[in-house]
Amino acid sequence: MKDRVVSSRAVATIKILQQPSNLTWVEQAIANLDTILLDHSHCERKAAGVAINLMFRYPSHQKLVRQLTAIASEELAHFEQVNQWLEKLGIPLAPLNSPPYFSKLKSQVRHGEPDRLVDSLLISAIIEARSHERLGLIGEYCPQPDLAKFYCSLMASEARHYGIYWLLAQEYSDRATVETRLAKLAEYESSILATLHHEPRVHS
């Protein structure tokens, strides 16, 4: 495992990410796959909830509601698929402490509109971009071929969700402003992950 982790990686990352995941995280994740799977279940449920909450907060934004309805449905489908893996591997559903990643990102959301909406969309975009990278890393290094294949199969949807959130943000602000704000938030996101969290999580 050690030799394989430090080798060059073929996993593609979305360019907005300011720093790639620390390879120590890969070692931590693969050594704790049961916990990572359980946390992944929570992540998919939370991702669906984020999309639904945005729809409730902005019900008159027709394009947003339509596109986030599709994202919420897909996230719930992934939630069910991960839960099937948990059942298959005999891992019981259970609560987990959340890493500081999500709360720290949320703290960066501005309060006035449309800034609040734009930031909420961009933070969701960054989370999807990081998920794309990290699920791909799990797929690359997972020692269980079927589980590795499952993780690799999720990468395309994570990248698509990133694109949807990014494009939606441009509906409520000009592109140059969105790109500047996205770069700033992405830099902050990378700083959160600079120190490995002591508990193995998908975003830790």
N, C-alpha and C positions, 0 to 999 in steps of 0.2 A: 504493500500500500504506500509506504513512504516513498519508494523510488518512483512509483507511478504518479503520485501527487505532484512531485516537484518537476515532472517532465512538462514539456510544452503542451498547452491545451488546444483542442480543436473547437471548443464550444464558442459559438458566436455570441457577441454581446451587443446590445443596443448602444449606439454611440453616445447617447446622452449621459450614461453612467460615467462619473468622473474618475472612479477607481474600480478595478476589478475586485472581486471578492478575494479576501486573504485565503491562501491555500490551506492555512491552518483550520479555517472554517470547514473546508472540504473533509479534512481528517476527522474533525469533531462530528460532522454530520454523518459520515459513513460509519463511524464507531457507535453511533446512537440512532440507527435507522428507525427503531421502534418509536422513539420520541419524536423524531423528525416527521414520521408519517402521521402521528397523532396531531402534531402542531400543524401539519399541512391541512388536515381536516378542518381545524379551527380557522386557518387562513382562508380557505375556500368559502366557508360560511360567512366570515367577516367581509370578504370581498363582495359577496352577493348583497350583504346588508348595506355596505357603503353605496352601491349602485341604487338600491331601493330607497335609502335615505335621501339621496340626491333627487330622486324622482319626486318624493314627497315634499322636499324643500322647494323645488322649482317646478310645480305641476304645469305651469303655462308654457314651459320651454319644450315645444313639441318635438324637435329633433333630439334633444337630450333625453326626453322620456322614451322615445322610440328606441334609440340606440342603447340606452342603459337597461331597458327591459331585456334586450337580447343578451347583454353581458350578464345580468343577474341570473337569467335562465341557464347560461353556460356555466357560470360559477357554481350554481346549485347542482348541475349535472356532474361537475368535477368533484364536488363535495360527496355526492353519492358514490362515485367511483373510488375515491380515496377510502371512504368508509367500507366499501367492499373489500379493499386490500387489508384494512384493519381486521375485519372479520376473518378473512382468509388466513391471516397470520396469527390470529388469536390475541390481538391487541385490543383491550377493552377501551371504549370511549371514556374519557376522563377529562376533567379540567386541567389547564396548564397555566402557570403564571406567564403573563405577556412580557416580552422583552421591552426595553424602553424605546425601541425603534419607532413604533407607531405613534406613541404619545409625543415623542420629540418632533416628529414630522408634523403632526397636527398642530403643535405649538407655533408653527411658522405661518399658519393661515391668517391672513389679514381679515379685519372685521367688516369693513365697508364693502358694499356691492358696487361694481361686479367683481372686485378684487377677491372677495371670499369665495365666489364660485370658481373663478379662474384658478386660484391656489388649490382649492379642493380637487379640481380636475387634474391639475399638474402633479399634485402629490400622488393621486391615484395612478397617473401615468408612470411616475418614477417607481412606485411599488411594483407595478406590472413589469417594468423593464428589469428590475432586480430579480423578480420572480422568474422571468424568462432565463436570466443568466444562471440562477442557482438551481432551478429544476433541471436545467441542462447539465450542470456539474454533477448533480446527484445521478442523473441518467448515465453520464460518462463513467463515473467511478463506482457505481453500485455493483456489488459482487453478485447480485441475483439478476440473471438476464431478463426475466419477464418483468420484474419491477423496474429495471433500468429502461426497458422498452417503453413502459408506461410513462415514466418521467419524460423521456425524450418526446413522446407523443403530445405532451402538454405545451411544448415550447411555442408552437405556432400560434396557439390561442392567446398566450401571454403577450406575445409580440403584437398581435392584432388588437388586444385590449389597450395596450400602450398607445397605439396609433389612434384609436377611437378617442381616448381621453385627451390626447394632445390636440387632435383636430377640433374637438368640441371646445377646448379652451380658446381656440382662435375664433370661434363664433361670438365670443363675448369680449374680445380684446384684439388689437392688431397683432399681426404675426411677429413683428420685431419685438414688441413688448413681451409677448408670450415666450419667445425664445430666450430673452434676457432673464426673465423670471425663472424659467425652467432650468437654465444653467446655474442660477444662484441656489435654487432648491436642491438640485442634483449635487452640488458641491457640499451642501449641508448634509445631505443623505449619506454621502461617502464618509464624512467626518464621524457620523454616528457609528458606522461599521468599522472604524479604524481600530477600535479595541474590541477584541473578541469577547462576547458575552459568555459568562461562565456556564449558562444553561444552553444546551443545543436547541436551536430553533431555526426555522427556515430563514427568518430575518433576525440574525443575532450577530 
